[in-house]
Amino acid sequence: MDQRRRLVLASSSRYRQELLGRLGLAFETAAPGIDEAPLPNEAPAATALRLSIEKAASLKDQFRDCLIIGSDQVASCGGVRYGKPGDHANAVRQLRALSGRTADFDTAVSLLDAANGAVESRVVPCRVAFRKLSDALIEAYLRREKPYDTAASAKAEGLGIALIERIETDDPTSLIGLPLIALSEMLERAGLPVLP
C-alpha cells in the first residue's frame, strides 16, 4: 500500500504496536524516553493527556515530516494510581485492592503532525468493575497470565476478562492502551484515512 505520510508510534509497548497493526497502516516505532511521573495534584486523565502529547512531541525532531502517535494510560481507583506491577507480589496486592471495586482507566491518544506542529488529542475513559476476587482466583490468574507489564494487573484482552464484571467505554481498545476509534478519526482528519 502506498501511504501518503510516514506514521510513527511513540511507544515501545508491544500492546500498542499490536493494536496499531490492526489498522493495516505501515508504521515505525520509537521509544519516547520522557519522564512519566505525574505532576503534583494532577488528575489521572490530565496525566494521561499530558504524557500522550509529550511522547509524540519528543520525537518531532527525529521524524520531521511524519505523523506521530503518542498514547498514555493511567489506571486509578479511590484516589490510588495502579501502574504496571512489575512482579507477582505487586500484582497480588493490586488485584486484592481492586477486588469488588470499580477502577478508572483513562487512556489518552495524541496525533502530532511534525510537519506543521498541529496536534489533536483526546482522553477516552473506561470504567472497569472487578468481580470479588478470592486469593485462589488471583493466584490461578497470575500463574497463567503473568500480566506484570499491564496497568492494574488486569489484562482484559487475555484471561483478565475473567476477573471483570463489567466494562463501560466508548472504545474497547482504550482499555488495552490505544483508542483506535479516536485515532482512526484523527488520522482521517490528518489526511491518512485507515480506509481510503
C-alpha positions as a Markdown table, in Angstrom:
| # | Residue | x | y | z |
|---|---|---|---|---|
| 1 | Met | 0.0 | 0.0 | 0.0 |
| 2 | Asp | 1.4 | 3.4 | -1.0 |
| 3 | Gln | 1.0 | 5.6 | 2.1 |
| 4 | Arg | 0.9 | 9.4 | 1.8 |
| 5 | Arg | 2.6 | 10.1 | 5.1 |
| 6 | Arg | 5.0 | 8.2 | 7.3 |
| 7 | Leu | 3.4 | 7.2 | 10.6 |
| 8 | Val | 5.4 | 6.8 | 13.8 |
| 9 | Leu | 4.2 | 5.3 | 17.1 |
| 10 | Ala | 6.0 | 6.9 | 20.1 |
| 11 | Ser | 6.0 | 3.8 | 22.2 |
| 12 | Ser | 7.9 | 0.6 | 22.8 |
| 13 | Ser | 4.7 | -1.1 | 24.1 |
| 14 | Arg | 4.0 | -4.4 | 22.3 |
| 15 | Tyr | 0.3 | -4.0 | 23.1 |
| 16 | Arg | 0.1 | -0.6 | 21.4 |
| 17 | Gln | 2.1 | -1.9 | 18.4 |
| 18 | Glu | -0.3 | -4.8 | 18.1 |
| 19 | Leu | -3.3 | -2.5 | 18.3 |
| 20 | Leu | -2.0 | -0.1 | 15.7 |
| 21 | Gly | -1.2 | -3.0 | 13.5 |
| 22 | Arg | -4.9 | -3.7 | 13.3 |
| 23 | Leu | -5.4 | -0.6 | 11.2 |
| 24 | Gly | -3.3 | -2.0 | 8.4 |
| 25 | Leu | -1.2 | 1.1 | 8.0 |
| 26 | Ala | 2.6 | 1.0 | 7.7 |
| 27 | Phe | 4.3 | 2.5 | 10.8 |
| 28 | Glu | 7.5 | 2.8 | 12.6 |
| 29 | Thr | 8.1 | 2.8 | 16.3 |
| 30 | Ala | 10.5 | 4.7 | 18.5 |
| 31 | Ala | 10.7 | 5.0 | 22.3 |
| 32 | Pro | 9.9 | 8.5 | 23.5 |
| 33 | Gly | 12.1 | 8.5 | 26.6 |
| 34 | Ile | 10.3 | 11.0 | 28.7 |
| 35 | Asp | 9.7 | 11.3 | 32.4 |
| 36 | Glu | 6.3 | 9.7 | 33.1 |
| 37 | Ala | 5.9 | 10.8 | 36.7 |
| 38 | Pro | 2.6 | 12.6 | 37.4 |
| 39 | Leu | 2.8 | 16.3 | 38.4 |
| 40 | Pro | 1.7 | 17.3 | 42.0 |
| 41 | Asn | -2.1 | 17.2 | 42.3 |
| 42 | Glu | -2.5 | 16.2 | 38.6 |
| 43 | Ala | -5.7 | 14.3 | 37.9 |
| 44 | Pro | -5.2 | 10.8 | 36.3 |
| 45 | Ala | -6.9 | 11.9 | 33.0 |
| 46 | Ala | -4.7 | 15.1 | 32.9 |
| 47 | Thr | -1.6 | 13.0 | 33.4 |
| 48 | Ala | -2.5 | 10.7 | 30.5 |
| 49 | Leu | -3.3 | 13.6 | 28.2 |
| 50 | Arg | -0.1 | 15.5 | 29.0 |
| 51 | Leu | 2.1 | 12.4 | 28.6 |
| 52 | Ser | 0.5 | 11.4 | 25.3 |
| 53 | Ile | 1.3 | 14.8 | 23.9 |
| 54 | Glu | 4.9 | 14.8 | 25.4 |
| 55 | Lys | 5.6 | 11.4 | 24.0 |
| 56 | Ala | 4.6 | 12.5 | 20.5 |
| 57 | Ala | 6.4 | 15.8 | 20.8 |
| 58 | Ser | 9.6 | 14.1 | 22.0 |
| 59 | Leu | 10.1 | 12.6 | 18.5 |
| 60 | Lys | 9.3 | 15.5 | 16.3 |
| 61 | Asp | 12.9 | 16.4 | 15.6 |
| 62 | Gln | 13.8 | 12.9 | 14.7 |
| 63 | Phe | 10.7 | 12.4 | 12.4 |
| 64 | Arg | 10.3 | 15.9 | 10.9 |
| 65 | Asp | 7.6 | 15.2 | 8.3 |
| 66 | Cys | 5.8 | 12.4 | 10.0 |
| 67 | Leu | 2.5 | 11.9 | 11.8 |
| 68 | Ile | 3.5 | 10.8 | 15.3 |
| 69 | Ile | 1.2 | 9.0 | 17.7 |
| 70 | Gly | 1.6 | 9.4 | 21.5 |
| 71 | Ser | -0.6 | 7.5 | 24.0 |
| 72 | Asp | -0.7 | 7.0 | 27.7 |
| 73 | Gln | -2.9 | 5.3 | 30.2 |
| 74 | Val | -3.4 | 5.9 | 33.9 |
| 75 | Ala | -5.4 | 3.5 | 36.0 |
| 76 | Ser | -6.9 | 4.6 | 39.3 |
| 77 | Cys | -9.3 | 3.6 | 42.0 |
| 78 | Gly | -10.3 | 5.6 | 45.1 |
| 79 | Gly | -7.5 | 8.1 | 44.6 |
| 80 | Val | -4.8 | 5.5 | 44.2 |
| 81 | Arg | -3.0 | 5.0 | 40.9 |
| 82 | Tyr | -2.3 | 1.5 | 39.7 |
| 83 | Gly | 0.7 | 1.2 | 37.3 |
| 84 | Lys | 2.4 | -1.9 | 35.9 |
| 85 | Pro | 3.0 | -4.2 | 38.9 |
| 86 | Gly | 6.4 | -5.5 | 37.7 |
| 87 | Asp | 6.2 | -8.7 | 39.7 |
| 88 | His | 4.0 | -11.3 | 41.2 |
| 89 | Ala | 3.8 | -9.8 | 44.7 |
| 90 | Asn | 2.8 | -6.4 | 43.5 |
| 91 | Ala | 0.2 | -7.9 | 41.1 |
| 92 | Val | -1.4 | -9.8 | 44.1 |
| 93 | Arg | -1.6 | -6.6 | 46.1 |
| 94 | Gln | -3.1 | -4.7 | 43.2 |
| 95 | Leu | -5.8 | -7.3 | 42.5 |
| 96 | Arg | -6.7 | -7.7 | 46.2 |
| 97 | Ala | -7.1 | -3.9 | 46.4 |
| 98 | Leu | -9.3 | -3.8 | 43.2 |
| 99 | Ser | -11.5 | -6.8 | 44.2 |
| 100 | Gly | -15.2 | -5.9 | 44.2 |
| 101 | Arg | -14.4 | -2.3 | 43.2 |
| 102 | Thr | -14.6 | -0.2 | 40.1 |
| 103 | Ala | -11.4 | 1.3 | 38.6 |
| 104 | Asp | -11.0 | 4.1 | 36.0 |
| 105 | Phe | -8.6 | 3.6 | 33.1 |
| 106 | Asp | -8.0 | 7.0 | 31.4 |
| 107 | Thr | -6.3 | 6.5 | 28.1 |
| 108 | Ala | -5.2 | 9.4 | 26.0 |
| 109 | Val | -4.1 | 9.5 | 22.4 |
| 110 | Ser | -2.4 | 12.3 | 20.6 |
| 111 | Leu | -1.6 | 12.7 | 16.9 |
| 112 | Leu | 1.2 | 15.3 | 16.1 |
| 113 | Asp | 1.8 | 16.4 | 12.6 |
| 114 | Ala | 5.5 | 17.1 | 12.8 |
| 115 | Ala | 5.5 | 19.0 | 9.5 |
| 116 | Asn | 3.3 | 21.8 | 10.9 |
| 117 | Gly | 3.2 | 21.2 | 14.6 |
| 118 | Ala | -0.6 | 20.6 | 14.7 |
| 119 | Val | -1.6 | 18.2 | 17.5 |
| 120 | Glu | -5.0 | 16.6 | 18.2 |
| 121 | Ser | -5.6 | 14.8 | 21.5 |
| 122 | Arg | -8.4 | 13.0 | 23.2 |
| 123 | Val | -8.9 | 11.1 | 26.5 |
| 124 | Val | -11.1 | 8.0 | 26.3 |
| 125 | Pro | -12.3 | 7.0 | 29.7 |
| 126 | Cys | -13.0 | 3.4 | 30.6 |
| 127 | Arg | -14.6 | 2.1 | 33.9 |
| 128 | Val | -13.9 | -1.5 | 34.9 |
| 129 | Ala | -15.9 | -3.2 | 37.6 |
| 130 | Phe | -13.9 | -6.1 | 39.1 |
| 131 | Arg | -15.6 | -9.2 | 40.5 |
| 132 | Lys | -15.0 | -10.2 | 44.1 |
| 133 | Leu | -11.6 | -12.0 | 43.7 |
| 134 | Ser | -10.5 | -14.8 | 46.0 |
| 135 | Asp | -6.8 | -15.3 | 46.7 |
| 136 | Ala | -7.1 | -18.7 | 44.8 |
| 137 | Leu | -8.6 | -17.0 | 41.7 |
| 138 | Ile | -5.9 | -14.3 | 41.8 |
| 139 | Glu | -3.1 | -16.9 | 42.1 |
| 140 | Ala | -4.6 | -19.0 | 39.3 |
| 141 | Tyr | -4.9 | -16.0 | 37.0 |
| 142 | Leu | -1.4 | -14.7 | 37.7 |
| 143 | Arg | 0.2 | -18.1 | 37.3 |
| 144 | Arg | -1.3 | -18.4 | 33.8 |
| 145 | Glu | -1.3 | -14.8 | 32.5 |
| 146 | Lys | 1.7 | -13.2 | 34.2 |
| 147 | Pro | 0.4 | -9.7 | 33.5 |
| 148 | Tyr | 3.3 | -7.9 | 35.2 |
| 149 | Asp | 3.6 | -5.3 | 32.4 |
| 150 | Thr | -0.1 | -4.4 | 32.4 |
| 151 | Ala | -1.6 | -1.5 | 34.3 |
| 152 | Ala | -3.5 | -2.7 | 37.4 |
| 153 | Ser | -2.5 | -6.3 | 36.6 |
| 154 | Ala | -5.7 | -6.9 | 34.6 |
| 155 | Lys | -5.1 | -8.0 | 31.0 |
| 156 | Ala | -8.7 | -7.7 | 29.6 |
| 157 | Glu | -7.6 | -8.9 | 26.2 |
| 158 | Gly | -6.5 | -12.2 | 27.8 |
| 159 | Leu | -7.5 | -14.1 | 30.9 |
| 160 | Gly | -8.1 | -10.9 | 32.8 |
| 161 | Ile | -11.5 | -10.8 | 31.3 |
| 162 | Ala | -12.5 | -13.5 | 33.8 |
| 163 | Leu | -11.8 | -11.1 | 36.7 |
| 164 | Ile | -14.1 | -8.4 | 35.3 |
| 165 | Glu | -17.8 | -8.0 | 35.9 |
| 166 | Arg | -18.4 | -5.1 | 33.6 |
| 167 | Ile | -16.6 | -2.7 | 31.2 |
| 168 | Glu | -18.0 | 0.7 | 30.3 |
| 169 | Thr | -16.4 | 2.7 | 27.5 |
| 170 | Asp | -17.0 | 4.2 | 24.1 |
| 171 | Asp | -13.9 | 2.4 | 22.7 |
| 172 | Pro | -12.9 | -1.1 | 23.9 |
| 173 | Thr | -9.4 | -0.7 | 22.6 |
| 174 | Ser | -8.8 | 2.1 | 25.0 |
| 175 | Leu | -8.6 | -0.4 | 27.9 |
| 176 | Ile | -5.7 | -2.2 | 26.1 |
| 177 | Gly | -3.9 | 1.1 | 25.7 |
| 178 | Leu | -4.6 | 2.7 | 22.3 |
| 179 | Pro | -8.1 | 4.1 | 21.5 |
| 180 | Leu | -8.4 | 3.1 | 17.8 |
| 181 | Ile | -11.8 | 4.7 | 17.2 |
| 182 | Ala | -10.5 | 8.1 | 18.3 |
| 183 | Leu | -7.1 | 7.5 | 16.5 |
| 184 | Ser | -8.9 | 6.5 | 13.2 |
| 185 | Glu | -10.8 | 9.7 | 13.2 |
| 186 | Met | -7.7 | 11.8 | 13.9 |
| 187 | Leu | -5.8 | 10.0 | 11.1 |
| 188 | Glu | -8.5 | 10.7 | 8.6 |
| 189 | Arg | -8.5 | 14.4 | 9.5 |
| 190 | Ala | -4.8 | 14.5 | 9.1 |
| 191 | Gly | -5.0 | 13.1 | 5.6 |
| 192 | Leu | -4.2 | 9.4 | 6.3 |
| 193 | Pro | -7.5 | 7.6 | 6.4 |
| 194 | Val | -7.5 | 4.0 | 7.5 |
| 195 | Leu | -9.9 | 3.1 | 4.7 |
| 196 | Pro | -9.0 | 5.4 | 1.8 |
